[in-house]
Amino acid sequence: MSNIAPDQTELPPAAVDPQVADEYDRRWTPQKIVTWAVVALVGAVAWSMIAFFRGETINAIWFVFAAVSTYLIAFRFYSKYIERNITKPDDTRATPAEYKDNGKDFMPTDRRVLYGHHFAAIAGAGPLVGPVLAAQMGYLPGTIWIIVGVVLAGAVQDYLVMFFSMRRGGRSLGQMAREELGIIGGTAALIATLTIMIIITAILALVVVNALGESPWGVYSVGLTLPIALFMGVYLRFIRPGKVMEVSVIGFALLMFAIISGRWVAESAWGAEFFHLDRTTIAWLIIIYGFIAAVLPVWLLLAPRDYLSTFMKIGVIFLLAIAIIVVRPTVNFPAVSEFASRDNGPVVPGSLFPFLFVTIACGALSGFHALISSGTTPKLVEKERQTRFLGYGGMLMESFVAIMALVAAITIDRGIYFAMNSSAAATGGTVEGAVAFVNSLGLSGVNLTPDMLSELARNVGEQSVVSRTGGAPTLAVGIATVLHQWFGGTALMGFWYHFAIMFEALFILTAVDAGTRVARFMLQDTIGNVIPRFKDTSWTVGAWICTAIMVGGWGYILVLGVTDPLGGINTFFPLFGIANQLLAVIALSVVMAIVARRRNFKHIWVVIVPLSFAGVITVTASMYKIFSPVPAVGYWAQNNAFRTALDEGKTSLGTAKTVEAMQAVVRNTTVQGTLSVVFVVLTLIVLVASIVATIRAAQGHVGVNSEDPRVESRIFAPAGLFPTPPERELEEEWAKVPVGRPARRHH
């Protein structure tokens, strides 16, 4: 850790001159013009193929080209528009990571490492599971929502929340709401964010449980990532500080060993017995893990494991994208399916409007990201201009993950897709039951046979692939299906499947522990309003108490989901999606109030557009789940149907085959229905408070500025992944600063 010298006279500037930086950004050369023209043309052709082609099949490469072209244009132009007109960052101003540096929760972190840390924290189950489940409705609606939604909504939210939180000392979303929206709106936001966070974390953990249940290979490989991450943390902190690339190579090699040796262990007698765990056991292990991971120092487990998993995540996604271009698989799903207009889909109930937009939560728009963008990341940002790269750029990468997940799902056989994603109660959990159920759906072009399912299970090294709900196993099959055609053939399909399972579990576990840590910060902030000592995040007793409370909350919901007779992920995921998007409405409401207080009404439409869309869609979905008379859709309708059946003395109903199963449905729908009502009421209170604050700001009642006082920065770092020429020149000046002086520090 560098010591900051008392004088600043000999230090180079802490930022590139704004006029010089702006001139570089606006300078157009013939090479730039040609490059962006080509990007736009490729994107236009790809979108035309996806949206208008109606032949027998469509090639998956068009999804890759459409997504990448759109992301590049959005980041270069739209995010820069937001930076110039709304955030207006100032790199001469110190961030909380600099002026609150305590080596624990606050510390300047290299933007590349922090990008990995942030991406790993936001990229949980959502971008993997949501698109897979929504494939039931066809590929076109999901593709449009994922790509257009992230450009105009998801990335905007992440970027603005991160920037405004950073300006406020890294405050949590709930605390920002309390300061910006007053007592009523702020209190509603605090309660909503805490309770919604419990649901989100529980469903993230449930996806891991479903992916690893009865899978010795998966349990062993994922379990081994924990000591690997601890080793990396110690290596980077004490053995070879700052050697990020070195430790990444070591970590990647160890990950490969974990996957390869997983097959040997799973095929051994002791390994098959020791690591063959039922889903309830795995759930309890994840609950214990969540507590321990959330209280350990960031540098020991969270940061190195996040960086390692990001290295793996981004690598796998780009590997899959390249494989799709090389293999050129065809899409086996229709553009818009028969389930888009029906409410009785076997994977997720509800029609396309509004349920597509809450099923695909992360990847397009995710309220969970607002908690990370106001929880951990703003405490680690070196320079203000980096928030565009981290917030907007990080969300674009997650959207690309979602598109790759969708493509992987729609390139497998459609019959296999429904066999894997329908609940065990519907399929009976057997190959024969799955075949009978899927073929009874009357899907055009689908003729599932027992051999298809048995052969797939053998190829991927699993006992069965029937009713492996949650989306993660389906995505793993999709990835393995594409990659084995490029590398290794059928013999390596099992390796690729478990490689994908570990890749997904790393995705999700990082979100579980990061989410628990953020929830702990939020709860400490909330209790701190009454007992000030809790606001001190370094107070061990307070941290442990708040962590235990939050883990207990999501752990309870997790156990309910694991034991749900209707297929936990199938019934709980809609609540996850709605809660997640309601949280996005809360986050955008807070952002709108802040932009209004800054008197920036000319550009406030950037926030109002996604807020309006998310508000209408998600409140409508909530109304369906609360008031729909269709038991497959409405929680209370389902609750009433099972209560009535129990009162009449029935011992089974639908897919609940026992009295205990029927009682479990009543219990779970009571929890889900109650939470749905609470969530939507709290969100509407926050939204109204934000509208009132915005109107008052327009009338001239700006209120107190809640930003932290300005502190001059004494460190320098580039804003993006690669330094611009002006930044490179300034970096060279800082490289000449003597040891012991403030400089850009790596953590």
RASULKA-V167476 format. One record per helix or strand of 3 or more residues. SS is the DSSP state (2 for helix, 1 for strand). FROM is the first residue (numbers start at 1). LEN is the number of residues. If there is no record, write none. Layout:
BEGIN
ss->[SS/SS]
from->[FROM/FROM]
len->[LEN/LEN]
END
This chain:
BEGIN
ss->[2/2/2/2/2/2/2/2/2/2/2/2/2/2/2/2/2/2/2/2/2/2/2/2/2/2/2/2/2/2/2]
from->[18/30/61/96/111/126/139/173/216/244/269/279/298/338/352/367/377/386/414/424/431/450/472/489/532/540/568/605/635/659/725]
len->[9/23/27/4/12/12/29/40/24/24/6/17/30/4/8/7/3/25/8/4/10/11/15/40/4/23/30/23/13/40/11]
END
